[in-house]
C-alpha cells in the first residue's frame, strides 16, 4: 500500500507532527510505502480560481506538483491538522484548495481512502467543522472518508500520541 501524509502544522515538535510521524512509522513497519509532506516547508501558492485546471491542469508551477504526484499514486491519504478557530490550519486549507484539478477531472488518479488526524489545545475543541471540511474534500476528490482521530487538551501535554495513532490506524487498516 502507498500512503501520502500531509501535515498541516509548522510546529516540528507539536502534536500534529507527532501524529504524522507515528502514522508514518506504523505504516513503514508494516512494509508500506509512505510519503510525508510538510507544506509549511514547501512553496505552495494559493489557488487563483482561474479555471485552467478544468482543461490543462493547474497552471501554477510550484511544489504542489510533488503532492499531486504522490496523491495520484497513493492508496490512502492522511490529512493532519491542528484545530485553528474551529477549522483546519491555513497550511492544510491552502493545500486542499489546490486540488481543483482532481475535482474537475474524475479520470485523474487518486487514493481510494482518506482519513484525518486532528488535535486541539483546549479541553473541548470543536472538531466538527474541520471534519466536515475534510470529509467534503475527500468525497469531492473521489475518496471514501474512513474517519478521524481527534485528540483534545494538547495544551496540557500529552504522552500517548503514538499509542492513540496506532490504535486508530490498526482499526482502519
N, C-alpha and C positions, 0 to 999 in steps of 0.2 A: 504494500500500500504506500502511496505517496501522500504526504501531509504538508500543507502550507500553513504556517502560523504567521499572523500579522499582529504585532504587538503595538497597541495604541497608546503607549506611555513612553515618555522620555527619561523616566527615572530608572536608571540601571540597577538600583538597589531596592526598588519598590516591589510591592506585592504583585502587580501586574506582570512584571518581568519574571518574578519567581514562578508565577503560574505558567508562563510560557516556557521557561527553562525546564520545569517539572514535566510538562507535556512532551517537550522535545526528548528529554531523557527516557521517558517511558516508551515512546514510540520507537526510538532508536534501539532500546534494549530488547525490543521485540522484532528487530530486523527490518523495520520500516524506514523508508527514505523521508527525511524531514528537512524543510527549508524554513528558517526563521527570518522574518523581515522586520526591521526596525525603521519604520518610516521617518522617525524623528532624526535619523542619521542619513536619510536619502534626500535627494532633490525631487520633490513631488509638488507640481503646481496644482492650483485649484482648477476644477472643471470650468470651461468657458461657456458651456451650453451652446456651442456653435452649431451642433447638428452634424458635423462632419463624420462622426463615428457611425452614423447610420449607413454610410456608403463606403468610407475609406478607412475606418478605424480611427482611433484617437490621433489627432494631428500634433499633440503636444509631445515633444521629444525630451523625455526626462527619465528618471529611474523607475517610473511606474511600469515601464516595459518589462523589467525583471519580475515584477509581481504578476503582470499579465501572463508571462510565460509559465511561471510556476502554477498559477491558478488554472490555466488551461490543461495542465497535465496532472493535476492533483486529484486524489480520490476524496480527500477530506480537507476542508478549510476550517481553521480555528481563528476566530476573531476575539482578541483580548483587549479589554479596556478598563480603566478606572472610571467610576461614575463622576461626571462633572456637571453640576447643576441638573441632576436627574437625567442626563443624557450621556452618550459616548463622548470620549475625548475628541477635541477638534482634529487631532492627528488621525485617529481612526476614521472620523467622518469625512475628512478630505480624501482619504484613500477610497472609501466606499463610493463617494460621489464620482470618482473617476472610472467607475465600472459601467458607464453608459454604453460602451460598445457591446457589452455582454447582454444588456437589457434589450438592445435593438436587434441583436442577431442571435437567434436560438441555435444556429449551426456552430458557433464558437464553442470550443471545449470548455468544460467546467467540472468542478468536483461534483460528486453525487450527493455529498453530505456537508453540512455546516453545523458547527457548534460555537458557543461563546463562553468565554471565561471573563467574569466581571467581578470587580471588587469596589467597595465603597468604604470611606473612612468613618462614617458615622455609625451609630449603633443600629439605625434603621434607614439605610439608604433606599431610595426609590429606584429599583432596578426595572420596573415595569416599562417605562418609556424606552429605555435603551434596548431591552429585549424586543419590544415591538419593532424598533428601527432595524435591528439586526435580523430579525425574523423576516421582515418585509424585503430586506436586501437579499437574503438567501433565496427566498421564493422567487423574487423577480429575476434573479440571475440563474434560475433553473436548478437550485439545490433543495434537498429535503433538510429542513431545520430539525435537528435532533435534540435541542435543549441547551440549557446553560448551567454553569456552576456559578453561584453567587456567594461571594464571601463579604460579609459586613464587618464593621467595627475594626477595620485595619489600622486606624489611628492609635488604638490601644496596644498594638503589637500583636503579632500572630505567628505562631511557631509551626503549625501543622499544615501549611500550604501544600507541600509536596504530597502529603497523605490524602488531603481532600481532592487534589487534582487526579491523583492515581485512582482513587475510589470512583470518582465521577467518570473518568475515561474508561476504566475497566468495565463499567456498566454499559457504556455506549458501544464499545468495540468488541 
